[in-house]
């Protein structure tokens, strides 16, 4: 076997590449930190040579003692008449030497042990991690003091001990960074091609984990500096007259009452150096993760959400006698490259007690539409225009606190993934009781009983026991029943069920749908059922809204839609539905995929996947064409298409 | 068809499920117990390592520790006496065994400098250091968590200000901050005493006043760490699906933030608090010297400077015990907050 394959993979292996260094160098903060540290190193080397008398000077001109900054002494004079600036410069050496010693030990121990633990895994890994945790739980400063009680004034003994005690922190970081690298293809390929373990670790793994090492090392250097100056402050190392930053702070504290200035120069020197290490680490990390997307925003509406300022008055409070009338709803998500439209002028109605299905493939904007109704888009989503008329009010124009009163009380919501819809830290009974309390104003004791009743209504056996469980102690089907129970807590007029069965086993799916049907019948509650399964629609719904790429493609009574679909997309969906297939037939699929929001084609959104598309389909916006009393389709040729 | 299908939660399965539920609850308690057992199990080697550390170092010391302690001034008689007192004429393992067997019965030997039992000077100083540490811990929790929640919910300018403050309090050495506090609040404004410590039994009010500045200086770093962690995990939790779904079913903003999100976000904060408490032990050593507070920290520094090895060693053992207790409490708090009690 030749090694050409691993070579090809190797070229793709990310590491501390020139590109990374360039990215780092583009950050002014990183350059400032590096320059500052470089100057410190020069001072540490040169100052004791240029100012040889300072290191052993016991006292200067006592007449000038405790003078503030002056032309002769830019940083003032200490309590023994010595120049503060000179001592600060000369003291840089012992301070930095301590840091270097500690870091040498940390790196010498941390990197190889961490690499070995991460690369070998198994028992070796577990033993190393156990030991690392053990060492990390030792009180480090106390042990360093123990060492100094045996080796008085030894900077090296103290800092080596600190290095040993801090190394496990680096071990953990290196190990964590090595674990995923070990699984990379190019490492596996190197292994297969017979390279030695040492070679693989040093050549292929180490460069890849350098980033985290540099980040952690700079943080540890900052810690080492703080410990070194602390020990010098306590005179445990660098005893007088030797100048050191920590010792100078101690001198300053001694003369605090006479001259408060003296603690500032060494204090600032320490703080700036710690900051330089810390900010350098930050810059390295940021340069390494450049291009990652920012964290998604809170889904919580803004507390002071101002009602949209557009002309809401132009819309009648109620269109026909529907419970919910969505009119020209347009939603977009904010992205770094500008807003992207996800829902484009969607309209539909739901009457009281009626079940309306919203169908379409993933990415058609069904969930976005559902969340927009209760104004909980999150992730930078917002309603650009349109109205959500619910029982006489436009929800899109309500304030956050008004919406809060609608959610749960008038509209219940059941989501796709029951296991992540319940708060893991609270018992089921508590969560249900809270929903009851908030949405009905019941007392605490009553709401607890009501919670158990609700669990009974969603046909959970032994509701008392279920109420005492935590979400992680439930199966998916049980959790979805609980989620349904919570949505019912406020006895809402409308239940929005967003793919309520997608995450469940087939037998459980049927039961949850049965449950929804029963509940609807008993309570005369309207349901908006979001699904991609036409079988479910045929089973449950009175009317159907077919969505495609952010638009309504077709809208009809369920019988009409299944009997005489007029949109090519609906026809394709029906054809690809396994429920309609005879055993012998090969299941047809719709070629292509739903275009992502932001890349919708001109004209008809479905035209690139449509067998009937003509040039005309790609030119203008296609309107919804009326086909029957309550049947519309967004297709130029809707009238020519009939029957399945 | 659907009605006849066997429900995974149907009646026939009920009994076995109840059994499983009970067993499950049993094991989740059992997991906590085993976690605690493991902590205790690691506590033993931890204490052995710390206590034997000193003996190991002494045996490694070039020359003789007794010689080093006496310096050039000691007479041969003094030298021999010190050797015997330290037990240096015995092999290392016998020295350690001797120390360990008397330590188990509460005898940590006598201080070399004062001649009094080490245990006495430790117990008299424990309340002082404990006041400092517990005070700083309380400040870290109260201030750290409220600022963290506040900056997570508000973000923007306040978030950045908290960030800058956190960075600064991390960079400024604790002994220096302590000194500045003394200059401003004790010398200039004269609000608090500059130095010293008043025992609680003497005057609770003066005790509190004498603690304000040292606790402020000591807690600054851990407040910063708690703020950062609280904000991170609050943002994380507030972005989660279960918060959105609770909101979708009418749960108020206040309850979402202060009940649902905070309880979930508190889990990693507890871990950070544990680490910070151990850091506070180290910080107390420095702060007690700045404020001339007669606690364990100033005891260990003074003893180290005077080569009073029995005292240093006993304080190190005591601090290790504190670390073990802190880790145990973190585990317990973790178990209370997180019903899943995943092994740490």
Interface residues (C-beta under 8 A of the other chain):
Chain A: X130 X133 X134 X137 X138 X139 X140 X141 X142 X143 X145 X146 X147 X148 X149 X150 X151 X152 X222 X226 X229 X230 X233 X234 X235 X236 X246 X249 X252 X253 X256 X257 X260 X263 X266 X267 X270 X271 X272 X274 X275 X278 X295 X296 X297 X298 X299 X300 X303 X371 X374 X376 X378 X400 X404 X405 X407 X408 X409 X412 X413 X415 X417 X420 X421 X422 X423 X424 X425 X426 X431 X434 X435 X438 X439 X460 X461 X462 X465 X469 X470 X472 X473 X475 X477 X478 X481 X483 X486 X487 X489 X490 X505 X507 X508 X510 X511 X513 X514
Chain B: X1 X2 X3 X5 X6 X7 X8 X9 X10 X11 X14 X17 X18 X21 X24 X25 X42 X45 X46 X49 X50 X53 X54 X57 X58 X61 X65 X68 X167 X168 X170 X171 X172 X173 X174 X175 X176 X179 X180 X182 X183 X187 X235 X238 X239 X240 X241 X242 X243 X244 X245 X246 X247 X248 X249 X250 X251 X252 X253 X255 X256 X260 X263 X264 X267 X278 X281 X282 X285 X286 X289 X290 X300 X301 X303 X304 X305 X307 X308 X309 X312 X313 X315 X316 X319 X320 X322 X323 X324 X327 X337 X338 X339 X340
